[in-house]
Amino acid sequence: MPALTAADTIRILVATDSHVGYNERDHIRGDDSWKSFHEVMCSAKEKDVDMVLLAGDLFHENKPSRKAMYQVMRSLRMNCYGEKPCELEMLSDGSENFQGAFNHVNYEDPDINVAIPVFSIHGNHDDPSGEGHLAALDLLQISGLVNYYGRTPESDNIQVKPVLLQKGQTKLALYGMSNVRDERLFRTFRDGKVKFFQPGTQKQDWFNLMSVHQNHHAYTETGYLPENFLPEFLDLVVWGHEHECLIDPRYNPEMNFHVMQPGSSVATSLMPGEAVPKHVAVLSVTGRDFKVESIRLKTVRPFVMKEMVLSEDRTAKSFVKKDNRTLLARYLMDVVESLIEQAKSEWLEVQDEEDHDDEPEVPLPLIRLRVEYSAPDGGKFDCENPQRFSNRFVGKVANVNDVVQFYRKKAGTARKGQDSAEVPEESILAQMSIDSVKVEKLVREFLTAQSLTILPQNSFGDAVSQFVDKDDKHAMEMFVNDSLIDQVKHLMDIEDADDDIQNAMDQHKSKLEELFAAGRLKMPKRAKLKPRPENWDSDMDEEWEAQPAAWVRSDNESELDDEEAPLPKTKPTAKGRPRATAPKKTPAATKKAASAKTSRSKKVVEESEEEEEDVVMVDSDEDESQLFIQPATRKQASTKPPPLKKSAPPAKRTSARNTTGTATKPSKLAFSQPATQSSGRGKISKQISGDEISDDDDDAFEPAPSTLTSNRSRR
């Protein structure tokens, strides 16, 4: 293979989190976001790159204002259009990566001349929404300004297909995965529902570059994307969403790839991570090797942050035993003035002298002073109102309402709750937030200092966990009701319970805890989940499991709640047509069926809305349109009822042949299945995903080897 030259190098300008439109109504900071984005695009044209890669959050809102959209389109048109031919060759099928009427890369459009193509995924701020599920990036793509790739139409079944580009002898596989809610994405990876595709030929010759937009740090147990969830064949990952600029690629020895975090180009919060100097990078890829050239952004508003602890400051200590409000305010004002001068000098250092004939006008800086004002024993720091203090710097800073932030560390003394029960110290509670520990641990810490009289402690923690982690709205209600019913039944069976009721309750509670710890006592699961409708969008309509109509609660359950005693179960009897099973009889169901009888000539089959419909699966070797059969709805059943005998109850299950024959719309697929058929569902999903790629033998992609086993072992 001949040596690679500059003609084989793909130069990519990498940026992320531009947040155009942030705080645009502020008369001081309103133009900061689009000015920094314009500088990024001007740098792309100045450095003569082959393409621009944006890793999400181009806009600060998913419905950007006309001003924000105008400024973005202006910058893209000024810097991306031109007579220079684009040297990148598109090797993959554009319809696999791009959607809409123009499902091809924009620089191959004969009606426009794109010199520098822009590839972008969406983030959590500019995600699709509304009718049509369109994003702001769809408007830019339909106008030929941006190539919007890496879409995630299904959050629980993600397929990542690369955009295959080539320049000379360098081959680039550009992967992208737009933002998905972190907890859901974690679950999707854990369940093995994320599938990566690789080029079908010469896999070792491709440079695999991926852009993601997720939490990089474990803010919660599942609220982030671990790096070891990503496939090992990647070479470089561009990480969006995190605003701290870590522009130098960091090597991950476990996964054998590098991670680059460009950070945001505008400060959207007054945090330490935003005070780091802002950069973008020019990534040069030659063969399988790459190098990074960082570029300091010069139009970013200067931001300086400082933290003070007054009890450790020598000057502030001298104010402790005095009437120190005025003295302390003057001292802090001097500190802020010094930070303003520091911000101005740092901004002037990065400016080019040839760009400014006269001395440049320094923009008003962002200043944040965090002050911890806990005083030593016997003293006190009398702090001024923070907003009044901040307003002293009008005309000197850009954030005139929140220059200073006063806070105090709370003492770590044990508190007493009701009935003199000890509660963990506040410092421990701060560390034991729900965002950092498991719910079971949090409940256990609170219950160690107290005691439950009726409810089993370990089962209580499990119920709380299901309520919080699994979003089971009825977990606590079911647990309390079942525990009370069980305890009452136990006391009723004891002959001499009046002698020592407390002791009997304690013994029964201990027995239940032992059974639960041994795994022989599980949380009851009465409610059944209906199949999710095929047109249900969990991102727009919330979780299907959180809807009250999604759960089926039987008549037995309602009677249990009223009578607080279980009813005996009756065996179902088979009547009516062959291969049909009659539903279980309950008193409520019998009354309902009796009241619903009509004349024989109507022949109306009426099923209870509270019964779960069955999905009948056929053999996988049949036609693809028959893989999933949609259950008939009530309206369809009433218009074309099957002939039934007078004495036959409503049929709940039918054979595959009969169900297929009665379906009114066999071409409409229903992909929801009962939870008990999860293994079969996964198998069929894999077969369909393989067929959807291409029917040709020379397909550009083939599925990547599964990394689920290794990922689970690493966790």
NORUR-V904094 format. One record per pair of residues at least 6 apart in sequence whose ideal C-beta (glycine too) atoms are under 8 Angstrom apart, sorted by the first residue. I is the first residue (numbers start at 1). J is the second residue. Records with the same first field share a line. If there is no record, write none. Layout:
I=J, J
This chain:
1=169
2=169
4=168, 169, 170, 286, 287
5=168
7=167, 168
8=167, 168, 169, 170, 286, 287
9=167, 168, 170, 284, 285, 286
10=50, 51, 88, 165, 167, 170, 172, 284, 285, 286
11=47, 48, 49, 50, 51, 282, 283, 284, 285
12=49, 50, 51, 52, 53, 209, 282, 283, 284, 285
13=40, 43, 44, 47, 49, 51, 52, 53, 280, 281, 282, 283
14=53, 55, 238, 260, 262, 280, 281, 282, 283
15=40, 52, 53, 54, 55, 262, 265, 280, 281
16=54, 55, 56, 57, 211, 213, 238, 239, 240, 241, 262, 263, 264
17=55, 56, 57, 123, 240, 241, 243, 262, 263, 264, 265
18=33, 36, 37, 40, 54, 57, 58, 59, 264, 265, 266
19=33, 57, 59, 60, 125, 264, 265, 266, 268
20=33, 34, 37, 58, 59, 60, 64, 68, 71, 72
21=33, 34, 59, 60, 61, 64, 65, 67, 68
22=32, 33, 60, 266, 268
23=29, 30, 32, 33, 268
24=30, 31, 33, 65, 67, 68
28=364, 398
29=301, 398, 399
32=266, 300, 301
33=60, 68, 265, 266
34=68, 71, 72, 75
35=299
36=265, 266, 278, 297, 299, 300
37=58, 71, 72, 75, 265
38=71, 74, 75, 299
39=265, 297, 298, 299
40=265, 280, 297
41=52, 75, 76, 78, 79, 80
42=75, 79
43=280, 295
44=52, 79, 80, 116
45=79, 80, 116
47=282, 295
49=116, 282
50=86, 87, 88, 116, 167
51=86, 88, 116, 117, 118, 119, 165
52=80, 116, 117, 118, 119
53=118, 119, 120, 174, 209, 211, 238, 283
54=118, 119, 120, 121, 211
55=120, 121, 123, 211, 212, 213, 238, 239, 240, 262
56=120, 121, 122, 123, 124, 126, 178, 179, 211, 213, 240, 241
57=123, 124, 125, 126, 213, 240, 241, 264
58=72, 120, 122, 123, 126, 136, 137
59=68, 69, 72, 125, 126, 136
60=68, 125, 126, 268
61=68, 125, 126
62=125, 126, 127, 128, 129, 135, 136
63=129, 136
64=72, 126, 136
69=136, 139
72=140
73=140, 143, 145
76=118, 140, 145, 146
77=145
79=116
80=114, 115, 116, 117, 118, 145
81=112, 113, 114, 115
82=113, 115, 116
83=113, 115
84=115, 116
85=115
86=107, 114, 115, 116, 117
87=167
88=107, 117, 165, 166, 167
89=165, 166, 167
90=104, 105, 108, 163, 164, 165
91=164, 165, 166, 171, 700
92=161, 162, 163, 164, 700, 701
93=694, 700
94=103, 104, 105, 108
95=103, 104
96=161, 693, 701
97=149, 150, 161, 162, 163
98=104, 105, 141, 147, 148, 149
99=148, 151
100=138, 141, 142
101=142
102=109, 141, 142, 144
105=117, 147, 163
106=112, 114, 117, 141, 144, 145, 146, 147
107=114, 115, 117
109=144
111=144
112=144
114=144
117=147
118=145, 146, 147
119=146, 147, 149, 163, 174, 176
120=137, 146, 147, 148, 149
121=148, 149, 150, 176, 177, 178, 179, 211, 212, 213, 240
122=128, 135, 137, 148, 150, 151, 178, 179, 213
123=178, 179, 213, 240, 241
124=179, 213, 241
126=135, 136, 137
127=135, 178, 179, 539
128=134, 135, 138
129=135, 540
133=153, 537, 540
135=148
137=146, 148
138=148
140=146, 148
141=147, 148
147=163
149=163, 174, 176
150=160, 175, 176, 177, 178, 211
151=178
152=158, 177, 178, 179, 180
155=180, 181, 184, 185, 188, 538, 539
156=184, 187, 188, 191, 193, 538
157=188, 193, 685
158=177, 180, 185, 188, 193, 194, 195
159=195, 197, 689
160=175, 176, 177, 194, 195, 196, 197
161=197, 693, 701
162=173, 174, 175, 197, 198, 199, 208, 701
163=173, 174, 176
164=171, 172, 173, 174, 199, 206, 700
165=171, 172, 174
166=172
169=287
170=207, 285, 286, 287
171=199, 202, 205, 206, 207
172=206, 207, 209, 285
173=198, 199, 206, 207, 208, 209
174=209, 210, 211
175=196, 208, 209, 210, 211, 234
176=210, 211, 212
177=210, 211, 212, 213
178=213
179=213, 214, 241
180=188, 214
181=539
182=214, 215, 220, 222, 223, 224, 225
183=220, 222, 223
184=538
185=214, 225
186=222, 223, 224, 225, 226, 229
187=222
188=194
189=225, 229, 711
190=712
192=682, 706, 708
194=229
195=689, 703, 704
196=231, 703, 704
197=693, 701, 702, 703, 704
198=206, 208, 233, 701, 702, 703, 704
199=206, 700, 701, 702
200=698, 699, 700, 701, 702
203=233
205=287, 288
207=235, 236, 285, 287, 288, 290
208=233, 234, 235, 236
209=234, 235, 236, 238, 283, 285
210=230, 234, 236, 237, 238
211=237, 238, 240
212=225, 230, 237, 238, 239, 240
213=240, 241
214=224, 225, 239, 240, 241
215=223, 224, 225, 241, 242
216=224, 225, 239, 241, 242, 261
217=224, 242
218=224, 226
219=435
220=434, 435, 436
221=436, 437, 438
223=435
226=715
227=237, 252, 254, 255, 259
228=254, 255, 711, 714, 715
229=711
230=237, 255, 257
231=704, 707
232=255, 256, 257, 707, 710
233=704
234=255, 257
235=257, 258, 288, 290
236=249, 257, 258, 259, 260, 283, 290
237=257, 258, 259, 260
238=260, 262
239=259, 260, 261
240=262
242=261, 263, 273
243=263, 264, 267, 268, 269, 271, 273, 274
244=261, 263, 273, 274, 276
245=261, 262, 263, 264, 276, 277, 278, 279
246=260, 261, 263
247=260, 261, 262, 263, 279, 280, 281, 292, 294
248=260, 292, 294
249=258, 259, 260, 292
250=258, 259, 260
251=257, 258
252=258, 259
254=714
260=281, 283, 292
262=279, 280, 281
263=273, 276, 278, 279
264=274, 278
265=278, 280, 297, 300
266=278, 300, 301
267=274, 275, 300, 301, 303, 366
268=274
270=303, 305, 366, 368, 399, 402
271=305
272=305
274=303
275=303, 304, 305, 368
277=296, 350
278=296, 297, 300
279=294, 295, 296, 297
280=294, 295, 297
281=292, 293, 294, 295
282=292, 293, 295
283=290, 291, 292
284=290, 291, 292, 293
296=350
298=350, 351, 352
301=363, 364, 365, 366, 398
302=343, 344, 346, 347, 362, 363, 365, 366
303=343, 365, 366, 367, 368
304=339, 340, 342, 343, 346, 365, 366, 367, 368
305=367, 368, 369, 370
306=335, 339, 368, 369, 370
307=369, 370, 371, 372
308=316, 335, 369, 370, 371, 372
309=372
310=316, 317, 328, 371, 372, 373, 374, 375, 381
311=317, 372, 374, 375, 376
315=331
316=328, 331, 381
317=376
319=327, 328, 331, 381
320=375, 376, 378, 379, 380, 381
321=378, 379
323=382
324=380, 381, 382
325=382, 383, 384
328=381, 382, 383, 384
329=384, 389
332=369, 371, 389, 404
333=389, 392
335=369
336=367, 369, 393, 397, 403, 404
339=365, 367, 369
340=365, 367, 393, 396, 397
343=365, 366, 367
344=362, 365
347=362, 363, 365
348=360, 362
351=360
363=398
364=395, 396, 397, 398
365=397, 398
366=397, 398, 399
367=393, 397, 399, 403
368=399, 402, 403, 404, 405
369=403, 404, 405
370=404, 405, 407
371=383, 404, 405, 406, 407
372=407, 408, 409
373=381, 383, 406, 407, 408
374=381, 408, 409
375=381
383=406
386=402, 403, 404, 405, 406
387=401, 402
389=403, 404
390=397, 399, 400, 401, 402, 403, 404
391=400, 401
393=400, 403
394=400
397=403
410=426, 427
411=426
412=425, 426, 427, 428
413=425, 426
414=422, 423, 424, 425
415=422, 423, 425, 426
416=422, 423
417=423, 450
419=450
421=449, 450
422=449
423=446, 449
424=432, 445, 446, 449
428=445
431=437
432=441, 442, 445
434=442, 468
438=465
439=461, 464, 465, 468, 469
440=461, 462, 464, 465
443=460, 461, 464, 465
444=457, 461
447=457, 460, 461
452=460, 509
453=502, 505, 506, 509
454=483, 484, 487, 505, 509
455=479, 480, 483, 509
456=483, 509, 512, 513, 516
457=513
458=513, 516, 517
459=479, 483, 512, 513, 516, 521, 523
460=479
462=516, 523
463=475, 476, 478, 479, 523
464=475, 476
466=472, 475, 523
467=473, 475, 476
471=543, 545, 546
472=545
473=546
474=527, 551
475=523
478=523, 524, 526
479=523
481=561, 564
482=524
483=512
484=564
485=560, 564, 565
486=508, 512
487=505, 508, 509
488=564
489=565
490=504, 508
491=497, 501, 504, 505
494=504
497=504
512=521
515=521
526=553, 554, 557
527=551, 552, 553, 557
528=551, 552, 553, 554, 612
529=545, 550, 551, 552, 675
530=549, 550, 551, 552, 612, 613
531=613, 615, 631, 670, 672, 673, 674
532=544, 550, 672
533=544, 672
534=630, 668, 669, 670, 671, 672
536=544
538=544
544=550
545=551
552=610, 611, 612
553=610
554=586, 610
555=586, 587, 588, 589, 610
556=567, 569, 586
558=588
559=567, 586, 587, 588
560=566, 567
567=586
569=584
570=584, 585
572=581, 582, 583, 584, 585
573=582
574=580, 581, 582
575=582, 645, 647, 648, 649
576=582, 644, 645, 648, 649, 651
577=642, 644, 648, 651, 654
579=653, 654, 655, 658
580=651, 652, 653, 654
581=651, 652, 653
582=648, 649, 650, 651, 652
583=589, 608, 611, 649, 650, 652
589=608
592=608
593=649, 650
596=606
598=604
600=646
603=641, 643, 644
604=638, 641
605=637, 638, 641, 642, 644, 650, 651
606=634, 638, 650
607=634, 637, 650, 652
609=634
611=652
612=674
613=631
614=631, 652, 653, 674
615=628, 629, 631, 670, 672, 673, 674, 677
616=629, 654, 655, 656, 659
617=627, 628, 629, 656, 673, 677, 680
618=626, 627, 629, 656, 660
620=627, 683, 684, 687
624=688, 691
625=666, 667, 669
626=660, 666
627=669, 684, 688
628=669, 670, 671, 673, 684
629=656, 659, 660, 663, 666, 670
630=663, 665, 668, 669, 670
631=659, 670
632=659, 662, 663, 664
636=664
640=662, 664
642=651, 658, 662
644=651
654=662
660=666
673=680, 681
690=703
693=699, 701
694=700, 701
